[in-house]
Amino acid sequence: MLMIGLAGTTLAPSEHAWLTAHGVSGVVLFSRNFASRDQLMALVDAIREVGGEHMLIAVDQEGGPVQRFRDGFTRLPPLSAIGALYEQDADNAIRLAEEHAWVMSSELRASGVDFSFAPVVDLARGNAAIGPRAFHADPAVTAELTQAYVRGMHLGGMAAVLKHFPGHGSVAVDTHKAAAIDPRPLDEVRRNDLLPFVEGMAAHAEAVMVAHVIYPEVDAQPAGFSRRWIGDVLRGELGFNGTVISDDISMAAAGAAGGVAARVSAHLDAGCDLVLACFPDVVDEAIAAVRDRPASSPERLGALRGNVASTWEGLTDNPQRDRFIARITALNGAEGSNPA
């Protein structure tokens, strides 16, 4: 039920109990947990040695401003660079979306990480937290690039997580810092923001991350706390049977539910399968909140585990990978490079 955050680059003795606690299904890694690729692989091994081979390990490795692992990994351009290219050369942009996804996912899989919370399929319509993380403002363009990105992740052996349902791009407020309210009616959200999610699901994305945004014309609760959004729209109307994941419970906008335990319970009661407790200072309370709850569906969680991966040596001994990296890092301009 929970994916938790750890404090540093090695597994602390006090964190061993977290990994064996009821309800803890995995770990979310951040820049604070990364010093090098060798250190990362040692940390991954330690997590699974303590918590078991079933432990899910994830990260935000979107590219652009949100890439937690950098040294030794390809410096990925933001998705907005692919969207900008689409306006001049749609076929090339679609190809690069797939290649971007394959490079990202294959590097993580070769390092023992199961999945990235990717791709961002919000519309690029001015949200402070989304910015260049989104492909494009046009729902049809975003939807086409989303399908390509999901295909690339699958080719790299990785499950895809569409975020942030039902669409975080059209409200200005950053939910990390404050409550965000999107006043649009459901029909308008359907015509615009939901289209990339629908197309991503058609490409067999395994999971959806739910936003902390409130859409008062649909429900007074943020989407992640909303049975209307998760049960009626996502599961019912859209027919999604995959894993539903909350956004981080430490974000300011999650405070609508109350304290840590209330936030965890509100997400699970609304239909989330996994709740993200990304900061170590909330983990004890989050674990206590799920102590008496039944575990989430093993089938849904199992779909997030990475497929058989290449070794790093096998991955880098691949001329096709070199061509992919050259093409996608060209979108970075002078910053692009191949660290391998």
N, C-alpha and C positions, 0 to 999 in steps of 0.2 A: 504493500500500500504506500510505502514511503520510499523516496529516493533522497538521500541525505548528503550534506556537504561535510567535508573534512577540513581540518585546520591547515595542514602544511604539506610538505613534499614527501614525508614519510608517515606511516601509520602510527599514531600515538597509542600507547598502552590503554589509555582511557577510552579510545575509540573502538577497541576490540569488542566491548560489550554492545555497542551500537550495532555492529555488523551481524551479531548473532541474536539480536532482539526480535521478538515477534513483530511482523509487519514491515520490517526493513527489507526491501527488494533490491536495492542498489544504491549507487553512489553517483553524485554529480560532481565532476571535476572542474576546477577553475584555474586561472593563471597562478593563484597562490599555491596550487598543487603541482606546478610544473617548473622544472629547472632545465631538464634535457630529456631527450627521447629515452635514453638508457634509464634515467631516474624514473620516468613515467612508467616504463615497463616493469621496473622493480616494484613500484607502488601498486600497479594493477595486480601483479602476482601476489603481493602481500594481502590485498583486499580479498582476493579469491581464496587464499590459503586460510584466512580467518573466517570469512563469511560463507564460503562454499562456491563451487563452480557456477551455481545458478545466479550469483550476484550480477545484476546489470551494471555496466559502467558507461556513463554518458558524459557529454561535454557540449558546449556551444562552439562549434567550429564552422561558423557561417562564412567567414571571409570578411574582408574590409574591417570595420571597427570592432567586430565581434569575432575574434579568433583567439581562443585561450592558449593554444599551443603554437608557438612561432619558431623558435630556434630549432632547426633541423627539419621543419615542415615547410611545404610550399606556402609562400605568402599569397593567399588567395585574394583576388579582387572582390569588391563588394558586388552584390547581385545587381545593384543599380547600373553598373558598367555594362552588364549583359543586356539589360533593358534598353539602355541608350543605343547600343549597337543594333538592336532589333529594328530601330527606326530607319537605319540605313541598309541593313542586310539581315532580314529575318531568318533566313536559312542558316547563316553563320552563327547568329545568336543562339538559335536552338541547339546547334551542335556544341557551342561553347558551354551552354548550360549543362548539357549532359557530361561534357568532359570535366568541367569544374566539379560537379558532383562526384564523378568517378575518382578524381585525384583526391579530393577531400576524404571520401569514404574509404578508399583503399589504403591511404596512409594511416588513418585511425585504426582500421582493422588489422593492419600489419603491426600495430603497436598495442594490440590487446583491448582496444576500446570498442564496445558494442555499437554505439550509435551516437550521432550528433543530433541535437534538437534543430533540425533543418528539413526543408527549407522554410524561410519566411515567405508566406504567400499573401501578406497584407498588401493593400494598395498603397502606392507611394503618393499619398495625398496630404503630406505636411505634418504627420505625427512626430513629436519631438524625440520619441524613443526609437522610432523605426528608421526614419531618414534613409540613408543609402543602403540599408539592409533589405529594402524591398526592390523587386524587379522593375515595376512600372506603375503608373497611375491607371492605365487602361485595364479593366478586368479581363478582356479577351487576350491581351498580350501576356498578362501575368499568368493566366490559366495555361496558355500554351507553353510558356517557359517552366511553369510548375511541373507539367507532365514530363518535360525533358529532364528536369532535375531529378524527379523521382526515379525515372528510368536509369539515370546515371548512378544514383545511390544503390539501386538494386544490383546493377552490374558490378559495383564495388563490394558487394556482400553485406549491405547495410540496410536496415529498416529506415523508412522516412517518417518524419514527424511534421505535419503541416501546422503552422502557427501564424497568428494567434486567433483562433476561432471565436466569434464569427467574422472577425476583421477588426484590426486595431489601427488601420492606417488613416481613417477618416475623422478621427477625433484628435485634437491638438495636444492634449495633456499626456505627459509621461506617467504611466501608472506606477513606476518605481518611486515617484515623488508625491503623488497626490491622486485623489479619486478622479476618474475620467468618465464623463457622461456623453454618450452619443445619442442625440435626440431623434434620429431618423426612424421611420416606421419599418416594420419587418419587410414589407414588400420592396422597399428601396435597398435594404441590405441584401435581400435575395438577388436582386437584379445586378448588383455590383460586387460586394465583398464576398459573397458566398460562391461565386463562379469559380475562382481558383481552387477552393476547397473541393467543390464537386469534381473538377477535372483531376485534381490530385488523388481523390478517392478512386476515381475511375482507373487511374494508373496503379491502383492497389497500394497506396500509402497505408502503412500499418498503424499509425497513431495520429492523433490531433491534440495539440496543446490549446487550452481554453484561456481566453483573455480575462483580466480582471475588470474589463470595461463594463459599465452599466448602460443598458439600452432600455430606458424607462418605458418606451412604447411597447416593449415585449415583456419585461420583467423588472421589478424594482431591485433585484439582486444582481451583482456582477455575474457575467456569463458563467464563470467557474463555479458559482454557488447556485446555479439556476437549473432546476429540473426542466423548465420550459425549453431552455436552449439545448441542454444535453439530451434529455429524454425525448422531448417532442420534436425538436428540429433536427439535431444531429443524428440521433438514433432512429427516430420515427420517420420524419420527412425525407431525410437524406439516406437513410438505411445504412449508416455506418456501424460496422460490427467490430472495429478495431479497438485499440487502447485509447482511452481518454486521459490526458495528463493535465494537471493544474499548472499554472504559472507559479513562481516562487511565492510561498506564503509570507515571506518577510517584506514583500513590496508594500508600499504605503497603501495602495488601493485595495489590498486584501484586508485591511483593517475594518472594512464594512461589516465583517462577521464577528469582530471582537478580538480576543486574545488568540494565542497560538493554537490551543486545543479547539477553540471554536472554529478557527479557520480550517483546520484539518477536517473536523467533523462536517462542516458545511460543504466542503468539496466532495467528500465521500458520500454524504447523503444525497447530493445532487446527481451523482453518477460517475464521478471521476474514479478511475482505476488506480492511478498513481498520483501522489501529492508530493511536490518538491519542497523540501526543507533545506534550502541551500546554504544556510549559515549555521555554523556549529552551535551558536548560542541558543538556537530554537530546537535543536534536535532532541534533547531530553524530554521537553514538553510534548513534542510531536509524537515521540515513541509512546509516552504515557497515554496519549489520546487514542491510540489504536490498540491498546493492550487487549481489549475485550471484543475486538471486531474480527470477523472471519477474513481470511486472506483473499486477495484479489484473484481473479481467474488465471490459473497457470497457463492456459492456452493463449490468452491475450498477452501476458507478459512474455511468454516464450517466443512470440513472434518478433519481439524487439531484440532478441539475442543475435549477434552477428553470425553470418555464415562462415564457413571455412575460409581462412585468410592466408594470403601469401606471407612468407617471411619478408622482413624489410630488404634483405639482400635479393630475394627473388623479385620483389616489386621494383627495385631500382635498376635491376638488370633487364630493362624492358624499353626498347627504343620507342615504342608507341607512347609510353608514359612521358618520355622526354618531349615528344611532339606535342602532347596535350599540355604539358606544363609551359612550353614555349608560347603556345597560343593563348592560354588563359592569363599568364602573367604579363603578356603584352598589354593587357587592359589596365595594368597597374602603372604603365609608363616606365619611368626610370626606376621605380621601386621594385619591379618584378624581378625575381631571380629563382633559380633552381638550386635549393640547398643541398640536393643530393650530389 
